[in-house]
Amino acid sequence: MYKAHWNLSRKPFRNDLDLSFAFMWEAYEEALARMQYWVADGKRLALLTGPSGVGKSYLLAALVKEIRLRGDIVATVPNPSLSPSELLSYILTLYGHDRAEISKAEALSTLTRFARENALQNTRTYLLIDESQAIRDIHTLDEINLILNLAEGATPLFCIVLAGEPGVHGLLTNCPGLKQKVEINARLKPMSLEETGVYIAHRLQVAGGQNVFEDDAVASLHQWAGGIPRLVNIGADLALLAAFGEEKRSVDTAAVESGLEEIETGFTGN
């Protein structure tokens, strides 16, 4: 609706996994470096934690791309709130296997055979589990631990990431065997005010435009979003729309407040 007004080739603040908009703020760069080390070294288990909306799924998407460029095998579980048997069955389908009803022993045997065949071709097998805080059945953690125990000699057959909100750390206390296998611990933190401003300018530039956000507008948006990229995207998109509606040539604090008012009105129902 507003692309032509702001001279944009596409919408800059969509909350999707479009890696062409990748932006490296300090905490993201550090977390990505840790995860890249996990990929390169074939570590057994890594944790990636951070508040909701900070970019964990986005970072996992970047890892998937990197792993596939290496020629390795990777699958992502987007929501692990499944029973132990359902999780094993689902993981099998992600790797292209029939999810017909089979026993736990048969499922583990199939996964072992699959990963071992990959290893014989010098191909690693990665499993990324997103939204890990959604795990409710402690026995599901036991199943993940069993998969991590699958090995060819001293070499693990699976490299796993558990990504989720900070509560994942507390969740792992219920499965000491799994907790002890964590070798990489990466934390994603929100952006600072300065980083939020650069982030907004970066996304506008990638979308073919120029930075039209005034400094006070960025400060107002950052205060509301707390440096969380998902919220910055929502607020910035609405601010662009509000400023367009008033035929402004830049986004000021009033436009930000007008855009955010739509969200607050939606919650209150007024």
N, C-alpha and C positions, 0 to 999 in steps of 0.2 A: 504493500500500500504506500509506503513512504520511500521506497528505494530511489525513485527518480528525483525526488526532492533533495535527497542527500547525496546524489550521484553515486549510488551503490550498485554493484553488479549482482549482489546477493545479500540476504539478511545476515548481519554480522553477529547477532547474539542468540542464535538458535542453541538450545540445550541438547546437542546431539554429540556423536563421537567423530565428527569431521576433524581428522588430524591435520588438515591444512591450516587450521586456526591455532595449532599448538603454540603455547606461550610458556616460557621458562621463567617462573619466578623462583626465588632462592630455595624455598622449601620443596618445590616441585622438582627442581633440578637435582637437589640432594637425594630425594626419594627415588627419582628415576635412575640416578647413578648407582644407588644401592641395588635396585632391581636389575639393572643391566649386568652388574657383577654377578648376581644370582644366576642370570641366564647364562653368562659366559663360563662360569665355573661349575655349573651343574649341581648347585647346592640342593639339598633335599627339601627343606621347608623354609619359606619366607613369609613374614607378616607384613601387610601393608595396611596401615590404619590412618584414620582421619575422620573429622566430623562429616556429617551428611552434606553432599553437594560440593565438597572441596576438590573433587577431580579424580577419585580412585578408579572409577570405571574408565575414565579417559586415559589414565596412565596404563591400565591393563590393556586397552585397545592398542596403545603404542607398543606394548610388550608383545602382543600377538603379532603385530606387523614385523617386529624385529626377529621374533622366533621363526616365523615362516620364511623370512629372507635368509635365515641361516640354513634352511632346509629341514628344520625339525618339525615335530608334530605337536600341536597345541589344541586344547579344547577349553572352553569357558563355561562354568556353571553360573548362570546369572542370579539364581536364587536357590540356596541349598536347604530351604525349609521343608525338607522331605524326610520320610522315615529312612532308616538305614538301608532297607532293601530297595526302596524307590531310588535312593541316591545312586547305589551301585548300578541299577538298571539304566538310569538316566545317563550316567557316565559312559556306559557301554554304547548307547545310541550316539552320543557325541563323537565317539571314535569310529562310528560307522558300523556297529555290530547290531544284530537283531536283539530287540528288547523282549523277546518271548520269555515267559515265566521260567526262570532257571533258579537253581539253588544258589545260596551265597558262595558255596565252594566252587560251583561252576562259573559264577561271575568272576571271582578272583582268579580262577584258572585261566579264563579267557583274557582278562586284563594282563595277567603275567605273560601269557604267550604273545599277545599283541606287542607289549613293550619290549619283550626279549627279542622279537623279530626286528623291531626298530633298532635296538641296540646293536644287533649283528650287522646292521647296515650303517653303523656309526651315526644313528639318528636318535636324538633324545626325545623323550615323551614328557610334555608339560601339561599340567592341569591347573587352571586358574579358577578359584572359587570366590566369586564376588558376594557381597552382602552376607558375609559369614556370621554377622551378629544375629541373623535370622534363624540360625540353627537352634532348635528347641529341644531336640532329643539328644541327650548326652551320648547315646549309642551311635549316633551319626558321626560324632567325633571319633569314636572307636573304629568305624569303618574307614575313615580318612587315615587314621593311624595304621590300619592294616595295609592300605594301599602303599603307604610310605615304607612299610616293612618289606615290600616286594623288592628283591634285589638279585643281581647277577654277581655272585661273589660279594665283594665289598662295595660294589657300585649300585646305588639305588636305581630302580627301573623307572621311577616317576619323580619328577620335580614339581612340587606343589606350592602355590601361593594361596594363603588365606587373606582375603581383603575384606575390610569392614570397618565399622565405627569402633572407637576405642574400647567399647565393652568386650570386644573379642579377647582382649588380654585376660579379663576376668573369666570368660567362658572357658579358656584353656586350662584354668586351674582344676576344672572337672575332669581333665584327661591328662594327667602328668606325663604319660608316655609320649603324647603328641607335643606337649609344651617343651619337653626336653629336646625335641628334634629341630626347634626353631634355630636357624643359623643366620638369618638375615632379618633385621627389624627396621622397616622403613616407615616414617611418619610424615603424612602430608598435613601442612598447616595452612591457614588462610593467608591471603595476601595482605601486605601492609597498604597504607594509604597511597604511597608512592607507586607501589606495584599495581594497585588497582587502576591508577591513572594510565600507566604504561600499557596495561592489559587492554583497557578500553580503546586506546589509540591503535594498538596492534591489530585488534579484531576489525576495526573500521578500515584500516589500511589493507588488510588481507581481502576485505570485501570490496575493495576498489575505491574507497572514499578517503576522506581526511578526518582528522580528529576535530569534532565540532562540540565537544563537551568542555564547558568552562570549568575552571579549577574549583569553584565553589560547588558546582553541580557534582563533580567527582567526589568531593568531600562528603556531600550529603548522601550520595549513593553508597559510598563506602561505609558510612556510619550505619545505614540501614542494613546493608548486606553483610557487614562484619568481615569483609574480605573473602567471602565464600563465592567462588566463580559462578555457581548455578544461580545464586540470588543476584549477583551483579548482572548476569545476562538478562534475567527477567526484568530487573529495574531499568537497565539501559535501553532495552527494547521498548518498554512502555514510555520512557522519557523521549526517545526519538519520535514515537508516535504522537505524544502530546505536543511536542515542539512543532512537528509537522502540521498538526491540526490548527495551530495558532500562527502558521506561516512564519515561524522564526527561522533565522539562518544559523543559529547555534542553540545548544541545549543548556539552559540555565537552571538554577536551583528550582525555580517555579515549575519548570517542565518536569523535573524529577519528582517533585512533590505531587504534581498533578497525576503523573503516571502511577506513583505508589498509592495514591488515594484510591485508585481503581481496585487494587488488591485488598486494601483494608476494608473498603466498602463491601467487597465480595465476601469477606470473612464475617463481617457484622450483619450483613443482610440488609443494611440501610440503603 
